[in-house]
Amino acid sequence: MQSDAKSPVEYLSQLPEDWKKEKLMVVRDLILDHSRLQESMDYKMLSYGNEGNQLFHLNAQKNYVSLYIGNIDKIPNGRELLNDLDLGKGCIRIKKNIDLKKTGLQEFIKLSIKLWLEGSDLSC
């Protein structure tokens, strides 16, 4: 869902109260709990980074919630951590039937943030 929301609060208020919002909020909390990243809007979706440099984008799509990072393969063991999820090169698709507590998403996010804050290039 592309949004014309001007702020994360506005974006979140526009989401329907369904499983996608629930999953998006879990991922959002994982990002915000482990980081010093600032939440903003970029490319019509939630964005996490600082000083104009973004690490993650988060969005509710029609059939899944998407978490974007430049390149999953630049995270050591990234694909192994996310093996229960539907992956693209830089997109993690979280579908309705996924129990996020049983995935390595939390560790992936934590490791991505650590590497990014250390200056690693995680872009495409």
PENOR-V753390 format. One record per residue. N is the residue number from 1. PHI is phi in degrees with one decimal (none if undefined). Layout:
[[N/PHI] [N/PHI]]
//
This chain:
[[1/none] [2/-80.9] [3/-125.4] [4/-94.6] [5/-59.8] [6/-93.1] [7/-145.7] [8/-58.1] [9/-60.8] [10/-64.9] [11/-57.9] [12/-63.9] [13/-70.1] [14/-86.4] [15/-72.9] [16/-65.3] [17/-79.6] [18/-144.2] [19/-61.4] [20/-66.1] [21/-65.4] [22/-60.9] [23/-67.1] [24/-58.8] [25/-66.8] [26/-64.3] [27/-63.6] [28/-57.0] [29/-63.6] [30/-60.5] [31/-67.8] [32/-72.6] [33/-71.6] [34/-113.1] [35/-153.6] [36/-109.5] [37/-75.9] [38/-94.8] [39/-92.4] [40/-151.4] [41/-110.5] [42/-154.8] [43/53.3] [44/63.5] [45/-149.5] [46/-64.6] [47/-138.6] [48/-133.2] [49/177.5] [50/-160.1] [51/49.6] [52/77.2] [53/-107.8] [54/-104.1] [55/-100.2] [56/-122.0] [57/-127.8] [58/-133.4] [59/-153.0] [60/-92.8] [61/-97.9] [62/-65.0] [63/-117.5] [64/-165.9] [65/-105.1] [66/-112.1] [67/-117.3] [68/-105.2] [69/-136.3] [70/-48.0] [71/-149.2] [72/-57.8] [73/-70.1] [74/-84.5] [75/-95.8] [76/-54.3] [77/60.1] [78/-57.0] [79/-67.0] [80/-66.9] [81/-63.1] [82/-105.9] [83/-61.4] [84/-89.0] [85/-110.2] [86/-83.4] [87/-119.3] [88/-113.9] [89/-63.5] [90/-134.1] [91/-124.1] [92/-110.9] [93/-101.3] [94/-106.9] [95/-96.6] [96/-55.8] [97/-82.5] [98/-82.9] [99/-93.9] [100/-62.2] [101/-68.5] [102/-100.0] [103/-112.8] [104/-92.8] [105/-60.9] [106/-60.8] [107/-66.1] [108/-60.5] [109/-62.4] [110/-60.0] [111/-66.5] [112/-60.0] [113/-63.5] [114/-57.7] [115/-62.3] [116/-63.8] [117/-66.8] [118/-79.8] [119/100.7] [120/-66.0] [121/-87.6] [122/-107.9] [123/-72.3] [124/-53.4]]
//
